[in-house]
Amino acid sequence: DKVKAFAVGGVDFITKPFQVEEVLARIETHLKICSLQQTLQEKNQDLAMALHQLQATQDHLIQSEKMAALGQLIAGIAHEINTPLGIIGSSINNIANFSDEFLENFTETYQQLSDESKAYFLALLYRATNQKVLFTSREKRKFKQQLAADLMAESVENAEEIADTLVDMEIYKKIEEFLPLFKSPDWEVVLNSAYQFASFKKSISLIQRATAKSGKVVFALKTYAHFDSKLEKVQADLHDGIETVLTLYQNQLKHGIEVVKNYGDLPQIMCYPDDLNQVWTNLVHNALQAMDYKGILTIETRQQEASIFLKFTDNGKGIPSEVIPKIFQPFFTTKSAGEGSGLGLDIVRKIVEKHEGTIAVDSVPGQTTFTVWLPIY
């Protein structure tokens, strides 16, 4: 019995003549296995490509949803930028009116004042430039009326003119120390000069605040609209993302929404901050709509062991119990036609799950809370 050796498909076979049929069967089985392995490899490649395309589609959907939300906010954002720009323009005009000619004339006038009048000038200037509270127009009218009445009661002439100037300088109480000034012949020069200097300093302060506010809005806009094409996790502060969203919603918040922030001491975590900003946007937007833009939005964050909890609570009308099981389903919406795609909370859920977290909702009439749980890695 001679031993025969041969190879098929890289596999060595050793056999005897009377074992040929058995060997052929083994070869056939081996070839089938090779064919199945090749087919499986091709299927795996197809699945990998499909998964990549699905991931790209999901990222595109998230970015599209972000841009749609930004489109709804753009009018308010434009207002938040135009308002400080208007303040800057007005303040620059005030500074321009505070000309070199005024300063030159004032130097000569100031030297002619008595020591007592100089002291009153410095006291008025100090009070005006160290006032921290800014009044509304309605409050100013009320203060002017009361102040004019008080000055008249002290037999001060030109009481209304003096009251107007004092309140414009944010001075409205404890004016007893200035009563001798208002009865002296120097009162107009001293009061108007102090007003000019106070307006100059106030204009500078307004420009600083307006510039800071505009910069904050622009930075928030840039941060929110940013898209990270690398799709890599980075270390981020979750509070920064929430503050970015609140800044963009500032115009909607300031006319009837009280925001209560109960922020805990959170560590930075590895995450996709651009995607999480979309989560905060959806939760804030839904809360505002639930309250008809009038109510209290409470944001609470805390760390519990190796997890972070973020709660967004509104005191709106609540979500019906029969609706709650459906709200995270794609294309489900309780909004009127054209107001929502029904994808917002579905996208929120997918983003949270992408971070290996969970999201839940609890609702009763008058209170709805969305809780996001994220792990700390």
Protein Blocks (a to p, Z undefined) as FASTA:
>chain_A
ZZddddeehiacdddfklmmmmmmmmmmmmmmmmmmmmmmmmmmmmmmmmmmmmmmmmmm
mmmmmmmmmmmmmmmmmmmmmmmmmmmmmmmmmmmmmcfklmmmmmmmmmmpcfklmmmm
mmmmmmmmmcfbdcdfklmmmmmmmmmmmmmmnopghklmmmmmmmmnopaghkllmmmm
mmpmklmmmmmmmmmmmmmmmmmmmmmmmmmmmmmmmmmmmmmmpccfkopacdddfklm
mmmmmmmmmmmmmnopacdddddddddddddfklmmmmmmmmmmmmmmmnnopacddddd
ddehjaccdddddfbebjafklmmmmmpghiafbdehiagolmmmmmmmmmmmnopacdd
dddehiacdddddddZZ
